[in-house]
Amino acid sequence: DSYIGNKFILDKSLKDKILNETGFVESTVKNTISSLVKRGILIKDKKYKMNYYLNPIYFFKGKLSDRAKCYSKIIQYQIEE
């Protein structure tokens, strides 16, 4: 799946790492993630609530030729909302 390079899982381990490295409190991290989702920078997976994707309009990891495929999946995903 071409999403793989743009995906991250915000599980307890990653949350703890973010909290430890930034010194922020959990509510600040949660609010920031929510803000990034609202602005379309991150896309939250509806099925797997801990999965997030970097919006390929702004960020993309992988082959340039796969970017359009990833972007079209994001568009399809948003339409299905």
C-alpha positions as a LaTeX table, in Angstrom:
\begin{tabular}{lrrr}
\hline
Residue & $x$ (\AA) & $y$ (\AA) & $z$ (\AA) \\
\hline
Asp1 & 0.00 & 0.00 & 0.00 \\
Ser2 & 1.44 & 3.38 & $-0.99$ \\
Tyr3 & 0.31 & 4.91 & 2.29 \\
Ile4 & 2.93 & 2.99 & 4.25 \\
Gly5 & 5.69 & 5.60 & 4.00 \\
Asn6 & 3.32 & 8.35 & 5.12 \\
Lys7 & 1.75 & 6.41 & 8.00 \\
Phe8 & 2.47 & 6.56 & 11.70 \\
Ile9 & 0.77 & 4.90 & 14.64 \\
Leu10 & 0.19 & 7.16 & 17.61 \\
Asp11 & 0.32 & 4.43 & 20.24 \\
Lys12 & 1.38 & 4.77 & 23.88 \\
Ser13 & 5.04 & 4.23 & 23.01 \\
Leu14 & 5.10 & 7.09 & 20.47 \\
Lys15 & 3.05 & 9.37 & 22.74 \\
Asp16 & 5.50 & 8.75 & 25.60 \\
Lys17 & 8.45 & 9.47 & 23.31 \\
Ile18 & 6.88 & 12.74 & 22.16 \\
Leu19 & 6.11 & 13.74 & 25.76 \\
Asn20 & 9.63 & 12.90 & 26.96 \\
Glu21 & 11.43 & 14.61 & 24.09 \\
Thr22 & 9.33 & 17.78 & 24.02 \\
Gly23 & 8.46 & 18.23 & 27.69 \\
Phe24 & 4.85 & 18.92 & 26.71 \\
Val25 & 1.90 & 17.56 & 28.65 \\
Glu26 & $-0.39$ & 14.97 & 27.05 \\
Ser27 & $-3.26$ & 17.42 & 26.47 \\
Thr28 & $-0.97$ & 19.72 & 24.45 \\
Val29 & 0.13 & 16.85 & 22.21 \\
Lys30 & $-3.47$ & 15.66 & 21.79 \\
Asn31 & $-4.68$ & 19.19 & 20.94 \\
Thr32 & $-1.84$ & 19.69 & 18.47 \\
Ile33 & $-2.58$ & 16.41 & 16.69 \\
Ser34 & $-6.29$ & 17.37 & 16.53 \\
Ser35 & $-5.38$ & 20.76 & 15.09 \\
Leu36 & $-3.18$ & 19.17 & 12.41 \\
Val37 & $-6.05$ & 16.84 & 11.47 \\
Lys38 & $-8.53$ & 19.74 & 11.26 \\
Arg39 & $-6.13$ & 21.62 & 8.98 \\
Gly40 & $-5.65$ & 18.62 & 6.70 \\
Ile41 & $-1.95$ & 18.20 & 7.41 \\
Leu42 & $-2.61$ & 14.83 & 9.02 \\
Ile43 & $-5.34$ & 12.41 & 8.04 \\
Lys44 & $-6.75$ & 10.19 & 10.77 \\
Asp45 & $-7.72$ & 6.66 & 9.82 \\
Lys46 & $-11.41$ & 6.07 & 10.58 \\
Lys47 & $-11.05$ & 2.34 & 11.00 \\
Tyr48 & $-7.82$ & 2.23 & 13.03 \\
Lys49 & $-8.05$ & 5.27 & 15.30 \\
Met50 & $-4.35$ & 5.31 & 16.25 \\
Asn51 & $-3.24$ & 5.41 & 12.59 \\
Tyr52 & $-2.46$ & 8.74 & 10.97 \\
Tyr53 & $-1.14$ & 9.64 & 7.54 \\
Leu54 & 0.83 & 12.65 & 6.43 \\
Asn55 & $-1.18$ & 14.40 & 3.74 \\
Pro56 & 0.69 & 13.69 & 0.48 \\
Ile57 & $-0.11$ & 17.20 & $-0.74$ \\
Tyr58 & 2.41 & 18.47 & 1.84 \\
Phe59 & 4.64 & 15.48 & 2.63 \\
Phe60 & 5.46 & 12.27 & 0.86 \\
Lys61 & 7.92 & 9.48 & 1.44 \\
Gly62 & 8.48 & 7.07 & $-1.38$ \\
Lys63 & 8.78 & 7.08 & $-5.13$ \\
Leu64 & 7.57 & 10.23 & $-6.84$ \\
Ser65 & 5.56 & 8.06 & $-9.22$ \\
Asp66 & 3.57 & 6.70 & $-6.26$ \\
Arg67 & 2.62 & 10.15 & $-4.97$ \\
Ala68 & $-0.32$ & 10.56 & $-7.38$ \\
Lys69 & $-1.67$ & 7.13 & $-6.40$ \\
Cys70 & $-1.41$ & 8.00 & $-2.73$ \\
Tyr71 & $-3.08$ & 11.36 & $-3.30$ \\
Ser72 & $-5.97$ & 9.75 & $-5.20$ \\
Lys73 & $-6.50$ & 7.30 & $-2.33$ \\
Ile74 & $-6.64$ & 10.23 & 0.10 \\
Ile75 & $-9.25$ & 11.95 & $-2.08$ \\
Gln76 & $-11.29$ & 8.73 & $-2.31$ \\
Tyr77 & $-10.97$ & 8.25 & 1.45 \\
Gln78 & $-12.23$ & 11.79 & 2.12 \\
Ile79 & $-15.17$ & 11.36 & $-0.26$ \\
Glu80 & $-16.22$ & 8.18 & 1.52 \\
Glu81 & $-16.50$ & 10.10 & 4.80 \\
\hline
\end{tabular}
